[in-house]
Amino acid sequence: MDFDYLHLYVRDYLQARHWYQDRWGFALTAEHKTPASLTGLFQQGQIILLISAPLTPQGEIAAYLDRHPPGMGEVAFQVPHWSAFCQKLAAFNLQTTPAIHPLTQEMGITFTAWGDVKHSIFPCRPRTEQPAPMGLTAIDHVVLNLPNADFHPASHWYQRLFDWQVQQRFTITTPHSGLYSEALLDQGGKVQFNLNRPSNPQSQIQTFLDHNRGPGIQHVALSSADIVATVAQLRQNSVNFLTVPPNYYGHQQQQFKAAHNIHWQALQELGILIDSKQTDHQQFLLQIFTQPLFGQSSFFWEIIERRQRAAGFGEGNFQALYEAVEASERG
């Protein structure tokens, strides 16, 4: 199994096209216009990003934006053993509709999962590689926020439908917030899909759910082979990132005394976070998170580099991330 494409729903298509072409380095490869919406197909590395905006008050995109703020409305996957998957899907009694792949014109299936998040499923095929001027190469993981009542049903549902397994569980607590997270992984190790729920009424997850008016994709992580170069270019292009707490780097340098090839000055200047498993400081994650794109508590991007194939999601960094988000939200 693998990620296929992401589908971002926005109100202003021209603004989004400028943003992802000029600031993020995505190539616009096609545009498709219907009476109800305008969609652009953008590519970088193995990442396929669809961006759609409504042209009339009617239609699927307009209906989504009536119920929710702009955000990631669809995540598409490729699955092996296509016929067997379709037979399995039939047992879930979902309302499915035919889907046409925007790049290959293959036939697939679309259905609504949790909230109004849609998944489109297509047969597996070889991945194509496009130029990556910003160094962004692939989709690393996707994070879905859910209310407490939906969390365990959703986790079981994804595990049964896609044969995903829980790779990791962790809890984050700050003075004003908190979350519980499960990281799901497909059997081939290519799809990492995380579920978050709030751990208290003041949680940032709850704030997102209130703002989004229900479950939704909180963020997507994009892989970079050289996060320092990627973030330097993005910052030069006026992409804004969350501010790191001032004492963060001094604490991390104490933790990483034995690690090599860490350019602390560059990380601190660019605001890049670093985390590792305590047992191996040669394997570590480098991460950074953009400011929310559509106002406070809305969808955002993560950039991630995995040194020496480091696993996990930098849960040690989430404490710093959530403290930074709290500081941002409190002005």
DOVO-847090 format. One record per residue (C-alpha): residue in one letter; z, x, y. Coordinates in steps of 0.1 Angstrom, whole numbers, padded with zeros to 4 digits, always signed. Example, Ala and Ser with C-alpha at 12.3 -4.5 7.8 and 13.67 -1.06 7.14 Angstrom:
# DOVO-847090
A+0078+0123-0045/S+0071+0137-0011/
***
This chain:
# DOVO-847090
M+0000+0000+0000/D-0006+0011+0036/F-0005-0001+0071/D-0039-0013+0084/Y-0037-0024+0120/L-0014-0036+0148/H-0021-0066+0170/L-0006-0067+0205/Y-0007-0100+0224/V-0007-0096+0262/R-0014-0117+0293/D-0036-0092+0312/Y-0063-0077+0290/L-0078-0054+0316/Q-0045-0039+0325/A-0037-0033+0289/R-0071-0018+0282/H-0066+0007+0311/W-0031+0015+0299/Y-0041+0024+0264/Q-0074+0041+0272/D-0063+0062+0302/R-0027+0068+0296/W-0024+0067+0258/G-0057+0082+0248/F-0070+0054+0226/A-0107+0049+0223/L-0121+0014+0228/T-0146+0010+0200/A-0154-0028+0202/E-0146-0059+0222/H-0148-0095+0209/K-0148-0126+0231/T-0143-0162+0220/P-0139-0192+0242/A-0101-0189+0238/S-0094-0151+0239/L-0106-0116+0245/T-0098-0088+0220/G-0103-0051+0222/L-0103-0027+0192/F-0087+0006+0200/Q-0084+0037+0178/Q-0066+0070+0177/G-0061+0091+0146/Q-0056+0066+0118/I-0041+0040+0142/I-0060+0008+0147/L-0047-0013+0176/L-0060-0047+0185/I-0051-0060+0220/S-0057-0097+0227/A-0053-0119+0258/P-0059-0156+0262/L-0088-0169+0283/T-0077-0205+0283/P-0044-0224+0278/Q-0056-0233+0243/G-0058-0211+0212/E-0036-0190+0190/I-0029-0162+0215/A-0020-0187+0243/A+0002-0206+0220/Y+0021-0175+0210/L+0026-0165+0246/D+0038-0200+0255/R+0067-0194+0229/H+0073-0157+0234/P+0069-0128+0259/P+0040-0104+0252/G+0045-0082+0222/M+0034-0073+0187/G+0023-0105+0172/E+0007-0092+0140/V+0011-0063+0116/A-0017-0059+0089/F-0015-0041+0056/Q-0038-0029+0029/V-0027-0037-0007/P-0039-0023-0041/H-0047-0046-0070/W-0061-0073-0046/S-0066-0101-0072/A-0031-0097-0086/F-0016-0097-0051/C-0034-0129-0042/Q-0021-0146-0074/K+0014-0135-0066/L+0011-0147-0030/A+0001-0182-0042/A+0036-0186-0058/F+0052-0182-0024/N+0038-0215-0011/L+0027-0200+0022/Q+0002-0216+0045/T-0025-0189+0044/T-0058-0188+0063/P-0089-0165+0058/A-0090-0133+0078/I-0119-0111+0086/H-0111-0074+0091/P-0121-0064+0127/L-0135-0030+0116/T-0150-0035+0082/Q-0157-0073+0081/E-0139-0075+0047/M-0123-0108+0039/G-0085-0110+0037/I-0056-0134+0041/T-0034-0142+0071/F+0000-0159+0071/T+0031-0163+0093/A+0062-0145+0081/W+0094-0146+0102/G+0094-0163+0136/D+0058-0162+0147/V+0051-0127+0134/K+0019-0127+0113/H+0008-0105+0085/S-0029-0100+0075/I-0036-0085+0041/F-0067-0067+0030/P-0079-0047+0000/C-0072-0010+0001/R-0100+0013+0013/P-0103+0050+0023/R-0088+0057+0058/T-0110+0069+0086/E-0098+0094+0111/Q-0107+0092+0148/P-0101+0118+0175/A-0065+0119+0187/P-0064+0133+0222/M-0027+0125+0226/G-0019+0138+0191/L-0010+0103+0177/T-0021+0102+0141/A-0007+0072+0122/I+0018+0043+0121/D+0051+0057+0108/H+0072+0026+0107/V+0077-0009+0121/V+0110-0026+0131/L+0116-0063+0129/N+0146-0079+0146/L+0161-0109+0130/P+0191-0132+0136/N+0219-0130+0111/A+0210-0162+0092/D+0175-0148+0085/F+0183-0112+0077/H+0191-0113+0040/P+0165-0140+0032/A+0139-0119+0050/S+0149-0087+0032/H+0147-0104-0002/W+0114-0121+0007/Y+0097-0088+0017/Q+0111-0071-0014/R+0097-0098-0037/L+0064-0102-0020/F+0054-0065-0016/D+0077-0049-0042/W+0094-0030-0014/Q+0128-0014-0020/V+0157-0007+0003/Q+0154+0030+0012/Q+0184+0032+0035/R+0211+0011+0051/F+0231+0020+0082/T+0253+0005+0110/I+0253+0015+0146/T+0282+0007+0169/T+0286+0013+0207/P+0313+0001+0231/H+0291-0029+0240/S+0266-0033+0212/G+0258-0028+0175/L+0234-0035+0147/Y+0230-0034+0110/S+0197-0021+0096/E+0179-0019+0063/A+0149+0003+0058/L+0123-0010+0033/L+0098+0012+0016/D+0068+0004-0005/Q+0063+0020-0039/G+0037+0045-0027/G+0059+0056+0002/K+0033+0049+0029/V+0048+0017+0044/Q+0082+0019+0061/F+0094-0015+0074/N+0129-0018+0089/L+0149-0049+0095/N+0176-0051+0122/R+0203-0078+0128/P+0230-0080+0155/S+0265-0070+0145/N+0281-0088+0175/P+0271-0114+0201/Q+0266-0086+0227/S+0243-0066+0205/Q+0210-0054+0220/I+0194-0070+0189/Q+0208-0103+0200/T+0196-0097+0236/F+0161-0090+0222/L+0162-0122+0201/D+0173-0142+0231/H+0145-0127+0253/N+0119-0131+0225/R+0131-0166+0217/G+0134-0158+0180/P+0125-0130+0155/G+0100-0104+0165/I+0088-0068+0163/Q+0112-0047+0184/H+0092-0015+0182/V+0066+0005+0163/A+0068+0043+0156/L+0037+0064+0159/S+0035+0098+0142/S+0027+0130+0161/A+0021+0164+0146/D+0033+0180+0178/I+0057+0156+0197/V+0063+0181+0225/A+0026+0183+0234/T+0022+0145+0230/V+0052+0136+0252/A+0042+0161+0278/Q+0008+0145+0281/L+0022+0110+0281/R+0047+0118+0308/Q+0019+0134+0328/N+0001+0101+0325/S+0031+0082+0339/V+0044+0068+0306/N+0081+0062+0310/F+0107+0069+0284/L+0144+0061+0280/T+0168+0085+0296/V+0190+0106+0272/P+0228+0107+0278/P+0237+0140+0297/N+0259+0154+0270/Y+0235+0148+0241/Y+0218+0182+0239/G+0250+0203+0240/H+0264+0183+0211/Q+0231+0186+0191/Q+0229+0224+0196/Q+0263+0227+0180/Q+0251+0207+0150/F+0218+0227+0146/K+0231+0262+0149/A+0214+0272+0116/A+0181+0256+0123/H+0150+0276+0134/N+0120+0269+0156/I+0138+0244+0179/H+0127+0248+0215/W+0158+0232+0231/Q+0146+0236+0267/A+0114+0217+0260/L+0132+0190+0242/Q+0157+0186+0270/E+0131+0186+0297/L+0110+0160+0280/G+0140+0139+0267/I+0131+0142+0230/L+0159+0134+0205/I+0165+0154+0173/D+0183+0145+0141/S+0186+0157+0105/K+0205+0152+0073/Q+0237+0172+0073/T+0226+0190+0041/D+0194+0204+0054/H+0189+0213+0091/Q+0154+0227+0084/Q+0142+0191+0078/F+0146+0171+0109/L+0132+0143+0130/L+0121+0145+0166/Q+0119+0111+0184/I+0115+0095+0217/F+0114+0059+0228/T+0094+0043+0257/Q+0109+0020+0282/P+0104-0017+0272/L+0069-0026+0280/F+0073-0062+0291/G+0107-0063+0309/Q+0142-0056+0296/S+0148-0063+0259/S+0111-0065+0250/F+0088-0045+0227/F+0086-0007+0230/W+0070+0023+0213/E+0086+0052+0195/I+0069+0086+0190/I+0081+0105+0160/E+0075+0139+0144/R+0089+0146+0109/R+0094+0184+0104/Q+0092+0195+0068/R+0085+0159+0057/A+0120+0148+0068/A+0129+0113+0056/G+0150+0086+0073/F+0148+0072+0107/G+0171+0094+0128/E+0200+0070+0126/G+0221+0097+0142/N+0200+0093+0172/F+0203+0055+0174/Q+0238+0059+0189/A+0222+0079+0218/L+0193+0054+0220/Y+0215+0024+0222/E+0238+0040+0248/A+0207+0048+0268/V+0195+0012+0265/E+0229-0001+0276/A+0229+0021+0306/S+0194+0010+0315/E+0202-0027+0312/R+0234-0023+0332/G+0215-0007+0360/
***
